Amino acid sequence: MILHEWLAYEGWEGFDSALHFHLPQAIAQLRHLQLDTLADTLEQADQRQQQLRDALAESENSIDLAMRINQDPFFNRCQDHFNQQRPQLDEHLYQWVEQHLEQFPA
């Protein structure tokens, strides 16, 4: 359920905002599904976003800061990698549900 909520939030608010929404829990669930590369990507994006916030927060307002984050090449590579891996995540979630159908109410 955490991943469903996180993905819905990411779809509505965007990748940069989703990094503030239950990220540790989402990463834990990705690792549980053995999607370590995707979990690592989210951790790297979160770390880069925090680095940029720390470096720029003193001199810029939140709109300028958000623009800088979304224009950062490393942050954008993380976002692109997430988008490339998203179908794999959807497939893993689908397989998990198929394997655990007995856990869902009829």
N, C-alpha and C positions, 0 to 999 in steps of 0.2 A: 504494500500500500504506500509505503514511503516513496518508492521510486515512481509510482503512478502520480502521486501528489507533486513530487519534485519535477517530473517531466511536464506536467500540466502547468506548473508555475513557470518553468523555463519557456514553454510555448507562449504563455500569455505575457510575461514580463521581460523575457529575454535572458540570454545566457549570463550576462554580467550581473543582473539582479538575482538570478537563481543561485548564484554562489553564496548568497546570504540566507538561503532558505533551507534549513535542515541539512546542510551539506555533509557534516560528519556522518549522519545516519544514512544518507544516500550513498556515500562512498563505502560505508560498511556493507550495505546491501550489494553494491557492485562487486565488492571483493567476495562476498558470499556466493555470488553467481560466477565467480572466477573470471571476472572481467577486469583484471588488474590494470591493464593498459588504459582502459577508460577511467578507472578510479584514479590512476596516476595523472591523467590529463586534467581531471577536475581539480586535483590537489595542486598541480602546477599552475593552473589558471588562477586559483584562489590565492596562491602565494604571490604570483605576479601582480594581481590586482591589489593586494595588500602592500607590496613594495611600492607600487605607483601611488597609492593613497598616502603612504608615509612620506614619500619624497615630495609630493605635490600639494598635500593638504594645507600647508601653511600659507601658500600664495594664491590658491585658486578657489573659486566657489564650486559647489557640487556639480553644476552643469558643465563647467569647464573640465572638472576632474573626470566626469563620466565620458566626455568626448575624448580626453587624452587616453583613458583606459581603452576605449573602443577603437582607438587609432594605433595602439601599441602593436608592433609586429608580432612579438612573442605571444601576447594575449590572443591576438587574432589567429595565430597558428593553433593554439589550444582550442579555440572555438571551432575552427575548421576541422580539427581532428575529432572533436566531439561529434560534429555533424556527420562526418564520414563513418564514425563508429555507431551512430544511432540505430541503423538497421540491425546491426549485430545485437545490440541491447534488446530491441523489440523481439528478435528471434529467440534470444535466451529467455526472456520473460514468457513468451508463448510456450516454449518447451517446458519451462518450470511449471506452468499451469497445467499442461497436459500430464505431466508426471505426478501431480498432486491434486488431481480432480476430486479425490475423496475428501479433501479438506474444505471444499466449497459446499455451501448448502444447496440442496436440490430444489 
